[in-house]
Amino acid sequence: IPIEETIKKRVSTRTYDSKRLSVYDKENLLEEISKLTNPFGENVRIHFIEKDTASNGEKLGTYGVIKGASAFLGVTTDKTEFGLVAAGY
């Protein structure tokens, strides 16, 4: 199958256990996030987002349909030469 056709047919559906993060796990995750750096000197911000998704799923951005999740990480960075590279790092 040609790669272009495969990309057009791709469907992204993610289903997760609806169990919420424990307070302990959330605190540990936030602590580890606060320690993150990147070798590019870019301002990368990681956001912890809590949002209940609908039981039949919810389309978030262009990523696909997410079911059962209630905690997400979002990443933002400045629009600089290495901003996206630093965010991926």
C-alpha positions in Angstrom: 0.0 0.0 0.0 1.4 3.4 -0.9 2.4 5.4 2.2 0.1 8.3 1.2 -2.9 6.0 1.1 -2.0 4.5 4.5 -1.7 7.9 6.1 -5.1 8.9 4.8 -6.8 5.7 6.1 -5.2 5.9 9.5 -7.6 6.1 12.5 -6.4 6.8 15.9 -8.6 5.5 18.8 -7.2 5.2 22.3 -9.1 3.6 25.1 -7.9 3.8 28.7 -8.9 2.4 32.0 -11.1 5.2 33.7 -9.2 4.8 36.9 -7.9 8.2 38.1 -4.4 8.9 39.1 -3.7 8.6 42.8 -2.7 11.8 44.7 0.7 10.1 45.2 1.2 9.4 41.5 0.0 12.8 40.5 2.4 14.5 42.9 5.3 12.3 41.7 4.5 13.1 38.1 4.4 16.8 38.7 7.6 16.7 40.7 9.4 14.9 37.8 7.9 17.3 35.3 9.4 20.2 37.3 12.9 18.7 36.9 12.8 18.4 33.1 15.3 20.4 31.0 16.5 20.3 27.4 19.9 20.8 25.9 18.7 23.5 23.6 18.0 26.2 26.2 14.4 26.5 25.0 11.4 27.4 27.2 9.3 24.2 27.1 6.3 24.1 29.4 4.5 20.8 30.3 0.9 21.2 31.4 -1.0 18.6 33.5 -4.6 18.6 32.4 -7.5 16.9 34.2 -10.6 16.4 32.1 -13.1 13.6 32.1 -13.7 12.3 28.6 -17.2 11.2 27.5 -17.8 7.4 27.8 -18.2 7.1 24.1 -15.0 9.0 23.5 -14.0 12.6 22.8 -12.1 14.1 19.9 -9.2 16.2 21.3 -7.5 18.3 18.7 -6.3 16.3 15.7 -4.9 13.4 17.7 -7.9 11.1 17.6 -10.6 9.8 19.8 -9.7 9.2 23.4 -11.9 7.1 25.8 -11.7 6.7 29.5 -8.7 9.0 30.2 -9.0 11.8 32.7 -5.4 13.1 32.9 -3.3 14.4 30.0 0.0 16.1 29.4 0.2 19.1 27.1 3.4 20.7 25.9 3.9 24.2 24.7 7.1 26.0 23.6 8.1 29.3 22.1 8.1 29.6 18.3 11.9 29.5 17.9 14.3 27.6 15.7 14.6 24.7 18.2 11.4 25.0 20.1 9.7 22.0 18.7 12.9 19.9 18.8 13.2 20.8 22.5 9.6 19.9 23.1 10.1 16.5 21.5 13.3 16.0 23.5 
